[in-house]
């Protein structure tokens, strides 16, 4: 179980769950970093398409995360080295094969017994570089990997940036969705529990 208090009092996600966070990028970015900040002996891997590795690190440090618990796959094409943080550089948010490979390497190096939270910020940016069908296939495989390794996946998407068909295609991959609005978050689907 992965606890995420910022999405509602006492919300816990089952191991292997992938959550789609929907809303404007300003709203979903903050919630994504809240949700992937590791607790206890957990670690996190953030795949970033819109903030460079230093910005991602700063967001996580602000939430009290230790540097050695952070892994970053930076697809912004900005070369950044961050002290004591494992950063992998890719040249484009559309390099889905590269994302898969670097993710597999990071998990292998850390050992798959470590509980890990995965953040993808953001699917909307990646969709500017990849066709909807290609992105759907990638997410289908990627979320299956998260499920089998009993991780928690958190994926941000801004519905206003896409046609309804693309949005509905992508959201079909996920078992649960959190709609982030001003001051409130609505959770629906399965794979999570609310404390009474």
Rosetta blueprint (number, residue, H / E / L):
1 X L
2 X E
3 X E
4 X L
5 X H
6 X H
7 X H
8 X L
9 X L
10 X L
11 X E
12 X E
13 X E
14 X L
15 X L
16 X L
17 X L
18 X E
19 X E
20 X E
21 X E
22 X E
23 X L
24 X L
25 X H
26 X H
27 X H
28 X H
29 X H
30 X H
31 X H
32 X H
33 X H
34 X H
35 X H
36 X H
37 X L
38 X L
39 X L
40 X L
41 X L
42 X L
43 X E
44 X E
45 X E
46 X E
47 X E
48 X E
49 X L
50 X L
51 X L
52 X L
53 X H
54 X H
55 X H
56 X H
57 X H
58 X H
59 X H
60 X H
61 X H
62 X H
63 X L
64 X L
65 X L
66 X L
67 X H
68 X H
69 X H
70 X E
71 X E
72 X E
73 X E
74 X E
75 X L
76 X L
77 X L
78 X L
79 X L
80 X L
81 X L
82 X L
83 X L
84 X L
85 X L
86 X E
87 X E
88 X E
89 X E
90 X L
91 X L
92 X L
93 X L
94 X L
95 X L
96 X H
97 X H
98 X H
99 X H
100 X H
101 X H
102 X H
103 X H
104 X H
105 X H
106 X H
107 X H
108 X H
109 X H
110 X H
111 X L
112 X L
113 X L
114 X L
115 X L
116 X E
117 X E
118 X E
119 X E
120 X E
121 X E
122 X L
123 X H
124 X H
125 X H
126 X H
127 X H
128 X L
129 X L
130 X L
131 X L
132 X H
133 X H
134 X H
135 X H
136 X H
137 X H
138 X H
139 X H
140 X H
141 X H
142 X H
143 X H
144 X H
145 X H
146 X H
147 X H
148 X H
149 X L
150 X L
151 X L
152 X E
153 X E
154 X E
155 X E
156 X E
157 X E
158 X L
159 X H
160 X H
161 X H
162 X L
163 X L
164 X H
165 X H
166 X H
167 X H
168 X H
169 X H
170 X H
171 X H
172 X L
173 X L
174 X L
175 X L
176 X E
177 X E
178 X E
179 X E
180 X E
181 X E
182 X L
183 X L
184 X E
185 X E
186 X E
187 X E
188 X E
189 X E
190 X L
191 X L
192 X E
193 X E
194 X E
195 X L
196 X L
